[in-house]
Amino acid sequence: MPFPLAHDDPPGLGTYRLLARLGSGGMGTVYLARSPGGRTLALKTMHARIATTTEFRTRFRLEADAARVIGGRYGAQVVDADPLAETPWMATEYVLGPPLDEAVERAGPLPEASVRALGAALCAALGQLHRSDVVHRDLKPSNIMVTAHGPKVIDFGIARALGDDRLTHTGAAVGTPAFMSPEQATGQEHTPAGDVFALAGVLVFAATGRGPFGEGQPADLLYRVRYSEPDLTGTPTALVPVLSRALAKDPAERPTTTELAAELHDGGGEFTDHLPDAVLAEIGRRASEVWQIVPRRLPAPPDQPATVPSAGVPASRGLSRRGLLMAGAGSALGVAGAGAGVWAWLGRDARASGPGTGPGYTQPKPGPSVGAPKKKRLDSVWQKQYGGPDDDQNPEVPMVAGDQVVLVANAEARGVDPKSGASRWTYSLYADDSWQVASDGTHVYGITRDEVHDRAGSLQTVSWFLARLDPATGKAGKHLAPVSDAQHNGLISRLLAVVDDTAYLAISHGKVKRYERQLPWSVAAVDLTTGRRKWTDPLAFHSAESDENHFLSAKVVGRLLVLLQQMNDGTVRIVARDTRTGKVTWDKPWKGADRRLVRDPLTADEQHLYLGYGPLRALRLSDGGQAWDTSATRPGKTYGPPVLKGGVLYTVEKGLGLVAFGTGSGKPRWSEKSAEGPRADHVVRPVIGSEYAYTYSRTDEVLRAVGLASHTTEQLYKTSGTRFTAHEKSRMVIASGPHFLAGFPLR
């Protein structure tokens, strides 16, 4: 669904009036636009910061050319384009229909008749490209729009002419790992046979709801594509031999698009005759939505004047959008449908992300601006459209690193000025995994990738190293220590913590398998000054078909590395390891802990580890035994994750609000007296300043400043954040969420 124009978006481009935004990513922005004659279009632009680069301008022009080759029957018809403009743009038809992945998500796996009709039509689309000596190179479910007249293929950001290597480098795997051909996964020439392989994978997805090589990290997927047989479980029996042949490792053994089409469908009947009712209903819904769009424009942030006249365009406090379609995991210029199916220049697949421009990136949606208060209220100092991490990722994000905070999400790390929200740098990750980056409070460290190619340019080996990121540019410095080795150890890894020039990691052992937990794992410590491994200690190994991280949170306290470890059965254990040897000092179950909720930074001092989610309690760091809990003093009360400040423990009591406890005995010192207190969300960690404690109400979408002296709510801030971090050096509270990053005063 479209959402409001930003305050500084232009009123139009060329002769086209802009109505709304459809998406914005690392490479450009896509708008809903209207022609002078009233036709509704999708208008794609390139960001000014890359528009000066010849390579990207050339890609933009080639993308428009490829879209014209496939035409309006099998793709989004190009209506107009100006790749030479100061801001290059391209206008295409606004495709009315969902992408294939969303169609399957809504309607479930398609019946065999639908899969056959879909496959035959896509064969015709690819055949038209191939006859013009163009290969797509990134065919996947999110790049296929399902319309009433047949599928339309989109995203030509990495399409190119056969044999043309000017904009790519031999040996570099370009595309989406889950749907790459084996030759493409090794950086070799991608021919029409490679598109046939990808098409077969797409049809397996349409028939089963999953790809033939599963899910997981890109390295895992690339390995399976090259060496594993496709998993066709659930594929209609009659389709198995047809798709097996198209998924042959040897390109010469695959059928052509003409041959495959003949095996799939006889060409009889209309395309709509073969679609399930649920898919047809979704097509109709999207077609009707396009006529209900009301042009809106967001107001300028408080510290910025409006830069674009907005006469006739009312400001909006927020307009939700759904079904934003992303594309281009590993693609330099991802294009996809948004809302009703439009070209979008974004990153789509979070689970199959790669390096470059932030693949897997989910563009934030607008939220409400800060409104007039009933009580004294301060506006946010700044608010930026940086999407935050998923709930299952590193709980330390946003990380504090010297005079900046580091947001790690959507396959990139971003250094942000906490005073202004300005982005200082970005660093692309190979996977959408925020455990690839850690901060020691001052510096930022990342797991970096190094590739070795043979003389022909084919990828031979991949190695992983630890490096420090430059605080000014975000660029990785020299290799400080290896993470992986020649025995296939460390091919998958998580950076748990960095303290006193020692990095603590979780590393896998052995060649990549279908699921991460089918591999043995260890915890390891690496000296970043010498590059040597201090110790490695294995985890108990029990194979499971799961990609869940082993660890939910990690913290170094004195000579202990304290870890929240999730087991195969979903239970959570608290494990303390000696930082000198890696050996387990103590290991305790966290009874009743919900692994979906307890993903918070750990709170500890020299004596105790403090836990919520039930009674508030303190565990002795010496042996893991319970020192005290609140069951006796406040029976039946439930507390959220605690925060320690100045020797006082602060937490939110469910149904009451903020409560302060002494650390030695667990006795309450004071409780909040506000009428708003019971509305505080107890599962969100509070932030503690010198004058106020800040708690969050999910119901009201407000951040409340509770006076540490008055014990009452003194200020309210409207926020769309759900996670809050104190940056004490800048005296700011950083609010993060899936939609925005914002800054509030920390007092």
N, C-alpha and C positions, 0 to 999 in steps of 0.2 A: 504494500500500500504506500502511496506517495506520502511525503511529509514536508513540512514547511521549508521554504527557501531560507537560507542563512541571511543574516542582516547585511552581509557584504556581497551576496550573489548579484550578478548583473541582472537588469530587467529583461535582457534578451541577448541573443547571439544571431548574427546574420539578420534574416527577416523573421526570426522565430521568437515568440514571446514565451518566457519561462513561467511555468505554473507552479511547479513543485520540484523538490528533490526526490530522486528515486534511489540514490546511493552515492557514497563517496568513499574512496579508498586511497591507497598509497600512490596511485598513478593518475587518478582523475575523478571527475564527478559526472554523474548522469542525471539529467533533468527530464521531467515531463514538460513538453513544450507544445505550442499550438502554432500552426502556420497561418499566414494571412487569410487563407481560404477556410480556416476552421478545422483543419485536419490535426488530430492528436498524434504526436510523435515522441520518440525517445531521442534526446539530444545528448551526445557524449562529448566530453571535453577532456583536455589534458592539463594537468597542473602546470602552472607557470614555471615552477622550479625545474621541471624536466623538459619543458617545451623548447628550451634553448639547445638541447642535446640532439645532434644530427641523427644518432642511432634511434632514439625514441620517436622522432618525427618520421623517420623512414618506416619504422614498425607501424606507426599509426596509418600511414598511407597504404602500406601493404595489407593491413587489416581491412581497410575500406575496399581495396581491390579484391581481396578474397571474398568479402561479403557480396560484392557485386557479381562475382563469378557464380556463386551458388544461387543468387537471385531470390525473388520473393516467393517462389514456390516451395523451396526447401530451406529458406533462411529468412531473416528479417530484411525486407527490401530496403536498400539504401536510397533515400530520397534526395539527399543533398550532403555535401561535405566540403570543407575547406581546410585541408591539412597544412596549408601554407600561412594561415592566419596567425596573428600573434598568439592567440589561444586557439590551437587547432580544434576543430569540432566535426562531428558527423551526426547527421539526422537519419534515423531509420523508422520504419513502421513500429508501432507499439503493439507487440505480439500479445494476442489475447489467449492465454492459456498458461497452465503451470509448467514448471520444469519437471522432467521425468522423476527426479528423486522425490519431489513433493507430491506428485501424483501417486507414487507408490506408497509414500508415507500416509497419505489420506485414505487411499482405497485399498491398500494392501497389495501383495504381489499380483501382477496381471495374469489373467487366464491365458492359456496357450494361444488361442485365436488372436488375442490382442498382441501378444509378443511376436507372433508371426507377421501380422500386418505392420507392426511398428518396425520390425527388422527389415522387411522388404522395402518399406518407404525410405528408411535410412540408407539402405544399399543404393537406392536411386540418388539420394542426395550426395553420398560420397562418390558415386560414379561420376556425377556431374563435375565435382571438384577434380577428380583424378584425370578426367578427359581434358581438363585445362592445365594439367601438369601441376596441380596444387594438392598438397597433403595437409590434413587438419592438424594432426599431432597431439590433440588434447580432447579427444571425444570421451565424454563421460556423462552420467545422468544429468548433472546440473547444467550441461551445455546443450540439452535437447528439450525444446519446448513442445508440449503436447497441445495441439489445437484441434478444432473440429474438422479441419481440412487435411490434417496430417502433421507429422512431426516437423519441426524446423530446427536446423542445426545452427548454433551460434558460437561465439567466442573464437575468433580467428586471430587472436593476439599472437599466437606462436605458429600459425599456419605459414607455410612458405612454399616456394616453387621447388620442385624436385631437383636435388643436386645443388641448391643454393645454400652455401654455408656462410654467407657474408655477415649475418646477424646472429649466428650461433657458433659455438666452438666444438669441434669434434671431441668426443670423449665426455661431453657434459650432458647428463641426463636431463632432458627438458620435457615437462609434461606433468601428469598426475600419477604418482606411483601405483595406485590401485588399479589403473586401467592402462598402464604402459605395456608395450610389447617388450619381449626380452631384448631385442636389438636396441630398442629405444632406451631401455634401462641401463645398457652398457655404453650409451653415447654413440652408437653406430648410426648409419644412415637409416632414416625412417621413410619407408616406401609406402605405396598404397596397401601392401600387405600388413603393415603396422596399424593402419586405420581399421582393417578388417579384424585384427586381433582385439583392438579396443572395442569395436562394435559388438563382438561376441561377448566380451565382458559386460557391456551395457545390457545386453539381452539376458544374460544370467541374472543381473541385478533386477531387471524388470520382472523376471519370472520367480525370483526367490526373495527379493528384498535385500540382497547382499551381493557383493562382488565375488568373483571366482577365487580371489586370493585373500579374502577376509579383510580385516582392519588392523590398525596398529601403527607403529612408527614407520616413517618412510624407508628406513634401512631394512626393516623387517619385510616390508612389502616388495621392495626391489629384489631382495633375495628370493622370495617366493615366486615372483614373476619369472625369474631366471631359471630356478632349479626345481620348483615344486609343481606337481600336477594340479590343475584347477579343481576346485571343489564344486561339483555340479549337483550336490545333494539338494533335492527339492525341485530340480528342473524337470519339466514334463519329459517323460521317457522318450517320446518321439523326437524331442529336440536335442537330446544328449549327444548322439553321434554327429549331428549337424554342427553344434557349437564346439564339440571336441576338436573337430577338424579345423575349425576357424581359430581355435586356441592353440594350435600346434606351435612348438617352440621354433621350428624351422619355417621361415617365411615362405619357402617354396612349396610347402605342403598345404598352405592355406588356400581356400577358394578365392576367386575374384568376387567383386561385389555382384556381378551378373550371375555367377554360379550360385552364390549364397542366396540371392533373392529368389532364384528358381526353386531352391530347396525349402525355402521358408513359406512361400505364399503363391497362390495361383493368380493373384491380382484381382479377384472377383469381389464385388461389393464396395460400398463406401467405407472410408476409414472409420467414420463414426459408428458404423454398424458393429465394429469389433471392440469398441471401448465400453468399459463398465459404466453403469449409471452414475457411480460416485465421481468418476473422472469427468463425465459430461456435465454434472452439476457444478463442479469446480470451475470448469471452463465458462459456464454461463454466469457464475457469480463474479468472476473476474471481468467478464465483458460488461456487466452492468455497473461495476464499481467505477470504471473509468469516467463515466458521465456524472458522477456524484462528487467530483473533486472541486473543492473551493480553494482558490489561490490564497495562500497565507505566507507571512514572512515573520521570522523570529525577531524579537527586538535585539538591539545591540547590547553586549554585556555592559554592566554598570560603569566600567572604566573606559569604555570606547564609545565614540560618537557613531551614529548611524552613517554608513558610507554610501548607501544606495537609496535614492528616492523610493518611497514605498506608497506613493499616492494610489489609492484604489486597492491596495493590498493590505488588509488588516493584519496587525501583529497577532501572533498566536501564543498561547501559553503551552501549546503542545498538541501534536497530532500523531497518534500512534501509527506504526506501519508494521505490516506483517509480511511474511514470506519473501523477505529480501533475498534474492538469489545471488549467490556468489559464484565466482569461477576463478580458475587460474592457479591451482596449487602448483607452484614451481613454474608458472608461466609469467613472463615479463609483463604481458598486457592481458590480464584476465577480462573477459567480457561475458556478461550473463544477463538473464532477465531479472527484473525487480518488480514487485507488485503483480501486475497482470502479465509480466514476462517482457522484460526490456533488456537491451544491452546494458550491462553494468561493468564497470572497470574495477573489479574488486577481487579479493581473495575469498574462495568459497569453502574449501574442505578443511575443517579444523583438524580432522584426524589424519589427513594425508598432506600435511603442510611441508614446505621446504624453504630453501633460502631465497633471497632476492628481495621481493617487495612486500613481504609480510603476508604470504599465503595463509589461508585459514582465517584471515582477518574478518571479523564480523563488525561492520560499521555501526556505531552507536545510533540510537534513535533519539529524537528530541524529547526532553522532559520538561516539566513545568519550571518556569523561572521563579525566583524568590518574590513572593507577593507581600503586600502590606500586612504588618503584624497586628494582632490584637494586643500582644505585649510588646515590650521593647524588643526590637529585632534588628540584627545586622544582616545585610545581604552577604552572599558569598563574595569573597574578594575577586575570584575568577572562576570560570567554568569552561572546560574544554571538552570537545568530542573525542576523547580517547577511551576506547572500550577497555574494560577491566578483565581480570582473569576469571576463568570458570571456577565454580565452587570447589572442584576437586583438585585444584592446583596449589602451589606453594602458599601457605598462609601468611608468609612474611611480606607478600606483595600487597601494596607498593612498598619497596624496600627503601630504608633510609641509607644514604651513601654520601657522607659529608654534607655539602651544601645543596644537595639535590635529592629528589626521590626518583626511584626507578620503577616504572610500570613494566611488567612482563606479561604479555598477553598476545594471542593471535600471531604467534610465531615471530615476535620481535620484542626486544627490550627497548625502552624509551627513557632517556634521561629528561626529567622535568624540573624546571625551576619552581620550587614550592611557593615563592612569593608572587609569581605572575602566571604560572601554569604554562609558560612557554616551553616548547619542546626544544631541547638542546641537541639531541642526537637520537638516532635509532640504530639498532644493531639487529640484523636478521638472524633468526635461529633456524636450524634445520628442521625443527619440529615445534609444534604448538605445545610446549611443555615448559612451564615456568620454573621447573626444577633444573633447568639448564643454566641458570644464573643465580648467583648469591652475592651478598654484600657482607663485609666484615664491619660495617658501620661507617667506613671511610672510603674503601675502594670496592669496585664491582668486578667480579670474576665470572667467566663464562666457559662453557665447554665448546671448543672450536673443532672444526673438521678439516682434515688435510687429505687430499686425494693424490694417488700415484697413477699415471697413465703410461701405457707402453708407447712405442714409437709410432704406432698407427693411431694413437689417440684414444684407445679404448681404456676404460676404467679398470684398473687392476686391484687396487687396495684402497681402503678408507681407514684412516687413523683418527683418533680423537685425543685432544690435548686440553689442558687448562691454560687459560691466558687471562691477563688483567685487561679490562677495557679502559681506554683513555677517557678520563672524566670530561674532557672538553669535546671529543669527537665521537666517542663510543666505539672507536676502532679497536680491534683486538691487538694486543701487543705480542711480544715474543712468547713462544711456548714455554711455560713454566714447568710443566710436568706432563708426562704421558698419562692418558686414561685407559687406552686400549693397548693390546699387544698382539704379536703375531700368532698367538694361540687362541685368538678370538675372544679373549677376555676383555670386558669393558666396551663391547660394541654398542650396548645399551647402558646408559648410566644416568644417575641423578646426583646433582650437587646439593648435598644436604645442608652444609654450613661451612663457613670459613672463619677461623678464629686464630689469631697469633701466627699468621703465615702457615697455617695448617688447613688443608681442605679435607673435608669428610664427605665421602661419596658412597652411593650404593651402585654396584657394578654387576653386570651379568657375566656368565661364563659359558662359552661355547657358541657355536654358530646360531644365527637367528632362527627361531622356530615360529610357528603360527601365532602362539601366544607367549607373552613375556614370562608368565609364571610357569611355563614349561621348561624354563631354564633355571639352573642354580644361580643364586645371587650371594654376594658378600657385601659387608661394610668395610671400607678401606679408608686409611688416612694417608695423605701425601704432604710431604714437606715442600712448600712452594719456593723456598730459598735454594734448596739443592736439587729439587725435582725427583727425589727418591721416595719410594713407597715406605712409609713407617711401619704399617701393618695391614694385614688383610684377614678378616675373620668371617667365615661363612655363616649364612643363615641356614636354619634347618630347611631342607628341601622337600617339598611335597608338590608334585606337578599338578597344575590346574589350568583349565582353559580360561584364562583371565589375563587382561592387560592392566589390572589395577596396580597402582604403585604400592610398594611394600610399606612405605612410610607416609604418615599423615602430617607429622610435624617433627622438628628437630631443634635442639638447643644445647649448646655447650655451657655447662655450669661448673666452674672449677676444673676438677680433673675427671668430670663425667660428661659423656655425650648421651643426653637423654632423648629417647626416640619414642614416638607413638607409632606402633607397628600394627598394621591390619593383617589379619590372618585370612587364609582361604575361606574359612567359614563365616567371615564377616565380623568376628570379634576383634577387639582392640586390646593390645598389651602395651604396658609401659616398660621399656627396657632401658637400663642404664649401663653404659659401657665405659671402661677405663680408657681415657684418651691416650694413655701411654702404650697400652698393649692391644686395645680393641676387645679384650675379653669382657664378657657380660658380668657385671658386678651384682645386679639383681634384675629380676624379671617378674612383673606383677600383672595379673589381668585387671582390666578396667571393666568391672562388671556393669552391665547395662548400658555401656557407652554406644551411642549410635555413630558409626563411622562417618555418616554423612554430615553430622553436626560438629564433631569435635576437631575439626580441621582449623585450629587456632594457633597462634604463636604461644609457646609454653611460657608459663610464669613461674619463676623460681628465684630464691635468694640463696645465701650460702648454706642454709639449713634445710629448706623445704622446697618441694614442688607443690604448687597449689592448683587444685582442679575444681571445676564446677560441674554443671549438667547433673543435677541432683543436689544433695547437701554440699555445701562448700567444705572442702577438706584439704588437709596438708599431709603430704607424705614425706618422711625423712629421707634425705638424699643419701644418708649413710647406708641404709638397708632396704628402703622402699616401704617400710612399715608405716602405718598411719599414726601421725602425731596427734591429730585432733580432727573432728568434723563438727558440723553445726546441728547434728541430729538431736542433741540434747537441749541446746540453747534455743534453737528455732526449729522444732520438730515439724516435719511435713513440708518444709519450704524448699523451693527449687531455685538454684542459682545458675547464672550463665558463666562464661569464662571470666576469670578475675584478672585484674591489672594491679601491679605493685608500684607504688610511688611514695617515697619518703617514709618507708617503713609501715605504710598503711595499705591494706588490701581492699580494693574497690571492686564491686560486682553488682549486677542488677538482679534483684529478687523478683521472681515472677509474681505479678499482681500487686507489687508494692512500689518498686523503683529502685533507686540507687541505695546501697548499704555499704558502710565502711566497717572493716574488721581489723582487729589487731592480729599481727602475724604469729605472735608467740603462743597465744591460747585460743585464738579463734573467736574471742568474745566480740560482739558488735559494739562499735563506738557510737555510731549514729545512723539513722535511717532518713530517707527523703520524706518530706512532709507535703510535697506538691500534689495537687489534684490530678495533674497530668502523669504523675509517677507510674500508676498502674498500667498506663499505655506503653511504657517503655518495653522494647523487645529484649528479653533477657538473654537471647542467644547471640547478641551482637556485643562485642567487647567495648566497654567504655573507653574514652580517652580522658586523661587527667592532666589539667594544667595547674597553674599556681593559684588561680581564683575560682575556676570552674571545673566541674567534671561534665563530660559530654556524653549523653546517651541518645539512643536512636529509637524512634517509634515508626515501625513499618506501616502501621495502620494509617497514621497521619502523614507519613513521609516527611518527618521533621527531625532535625538534630536539636536536642534540648541542652542548654547550658544550665547546669544545676550548681548553685553557689555552694562552695565548700564551707562557707561560714553560715549562710542562711538555710542551707539544706532544702531549698525550694527552687523551682524553675524560674530563672530570671530572664532568659532569652530563648527565642525559637528561631530556627533556620530551616527554611524549606530546602529539601535536598532529595536528589534521586540516587544518591550513593547508598550502599548497603554495608560498606566496610570502611573503617575509619582508623587513620594512622596519625600519630603525633610526630611532627618534624620540629623538634624543640629549638633547633638552631635558628630557624626562620620564624618561630612562634606561629606555626600554622597547623591546622587540622586538615589532613588530606582525606577527602571523601572519594571513594572509588566504587564503581559498580559496572555492570555490563554496558551502560549507556554513556556515562560522563565521568570525568575526573574534575573535582572542584576543590577549592581551597577556602577555609574559614579561619578567622583569627583564633589562635590558641592563647587563652589568658588564664 
